[in-house]
Amino acid sequence: MEEIHPNKVYTTEETRKFLRISKSTIKRYLKRRILKANKIGGRYKILGKEILRLISPRAEVKTIILYKKLKQKVKNKIKNW
């Protein structure tokens, strides 16, 4: 696999392949600003340092916390049905 360069600009497709995540997951990361990107010409461009930040251990902890909050929110919604 190719090395991630901090100052290189990547597309969402390249980023998705680096992180091994689905299209819907990368969309969710962009929408929730877990993965920061700039929109240029209708397409997202992501700096390599953002990808590296996301795969760092601190980012992993943040992602787990967000996941647990979302999971609890869904459980509460289902319980109220």
N, C-alpha and C positions, 0 to 999 in steps of 0.2 A: 504494500500500500504506500501511496505517496505521503511524504511528510507535509504537515500543515505549517505554512509560513505565516508568522504573525501579521505581516504587513501586506499580504496578498489578498485580493478580493475574490470571493467564491460565490457561486450561484447557490440557490436553494437545493438544486439537484446534487451538486458536488458536496454540499454540507450534509445533505441527507445520507449520502453514501459514506462519508467519514463517520457520522454518528450512528449509522445503521438503524435508522428510524424510518417510519412510514411517511407518506406525503401528508396525511392528516395530522400526524404528530408534529411535524415541522411547522405546519400552519398554526397549530395550537401554541407552539413555543414562540412563534413570531407575534401572534395576537396577544399573548399574555406577557410579552416582553421578557421571557426567560432567555431568549436569544435575540439580541439587538441587531437590527439591520437597517439599511437605508433603501428606500424605494427609488429606483432610477428607471425612468421609462416604463413604468408599470411592473417592473420586476425587482425583487429584493436582491440586494448585494450585501454579503456578509464578510466582515474582516476576519482573517485567520485568528487574530487574538480573541475574538468573540467565541470562536469554536473551541479554542484552547481553554478559555475561561469556563466554558460550559462543561468540559470534561475534567476539570480540576476537582479535587475532593470536596472543596467548599461548595462548589456549584451542585455537586451531587446531593449534599445534605439539604440545600435549599430546594432542590427538585423533589426530594422525598417529603419534605414538610408540605410543599404545595400539593403533592399527590394525596397525602393523608387528609388535608383539609378538604380537597375536592371529593374524596371518597366519603368522608363524613357528611358532607353536604348532600351527596346523592342518597346516602342511607337515610338521612332525615326526611328528604323529599319522598322516598319510597314508603317510609313509615307513615307519613301523613295521608297516603292514598287510602 
